[in-house]
Amino acid sequence: MNILLVGAGLSGAVIGRELAEAGHHCRIIDARDHVAGNCHTERDPETGVMMHVYGPHIFHTDDQGVWDYVNRFARFLPFQNRVKTTAQGRVYSLPVNLLTINQFFGTTLRPDEARAFIQSKADTRISDPRTFEEQALRFVGPDLYEAFFKGYTEKQWGCSPTQLPASILQRLPVRFNYDDNYFFHRFQGMPAEGYTAMVQSILDHPRITVQLGTPYSPDMAEAADHVFWSGPLDGYFDYRLGRLGYRTLDFERFTYAGDYQGCAVMNYGDRDVPYTRITEHKHFSPWETHEGSVCYREYSREAEPGDIPYYPIRLVQEKALLDQYVQLAQQTPGVTFVGRLGTYRYLDMDVTVREALETANTVMTAWREAGAVPTFGKSPS
Ligand code: UDP
């Protein structure tokens, strides 16, 4: 079969690879001039630092299959994300752990004592937290919530944490020990040569053709037996029901001769600091040495038409609109909607890879059951 994949990010690359290995011909287009979507990395020409061009991406997973898969295509080096936050004039360790608690409250609590202490601050009347704020008040209490989460979240999402789902905060652990690893997954690392090299290697297959700088046009789909769409779900339908809300990010780049902040990610919890965090990219590759440094001040705002969509907002009104688009998608034969933008979800990279592998498998099973066979040797249209 001749397959068109729109978008050369992780979803498109993994699905394309699975299909190509099964004998199908894949044409992958991307409007941008690089592969890897928002996990694109490139070396800064001035300093040689490997830049996470669209913001920090750290690969972490509990999924052995996904870990094995990405290690087929890139050499991963150990990396542990140790985030700090500046709030109320002081620097603290994140995610909230025993050091954070003891520093913040000026205590010397041991794990059991800290657990009891935080429990005494938590609002235990909230039995089933539904919103971000309820989740925070239930698990860390008002002081830590105000210092670390309220202002940051207002800046990041542009709305009150009372409007956001608890699931956003559930991404972060609270620990009653000194473990300051941001993620708790078994496997965590960074591809030594960056994500773009990894995605290029996934795409390096004789039955895959990649065309960059190539926006989608509907006539391309007519020439294909099946389309995988990893662009925005509403964009496929020309936004005919309205636009799904996204947050976009602006990065203010600056350089520094030396070590600017001593860590990869410094969050800013205070509402009156306009940016959410500063990332210093050379610290994402701790095995490299660079004299100079490149940092991004990261600002979040509502995405306008033409902006790069980053985070799906998924408030109540978006969810209603999403349901309508999902219905349209289900009534669109021959097109499979995939990935963060195609399914309008906040997806980590490991989940993206797992879902891409499963989608490829499901779709190929359906083709086999329908009697469609791979077209070995035929070039893509
Ligand atoms: N968050 C916060 N303060 C922080 C870090 C995170 O309030 O210092 C909240 C914020 O709402 C954010 C969410 O927790 O959107 C999830 O954080 P994560 O670090 O997973 O966000 P990402 O790196 O994906 O932007």
Boltz pocket constraint, residues with backbone or C-beta under 6 A from the ligand:
constraints:
  - pocket:
      binder: B
      contacts: [[A, 56], [A, 85], [A, 94], [A, 148], [A, 149], [A, 150], [A, 152], [A, 153], [A, 156], [A, 168], [A, 169], [A, 171], [A, 172], [A, 267], [A, 268], [A, 269]]
      max_distance: 6.0
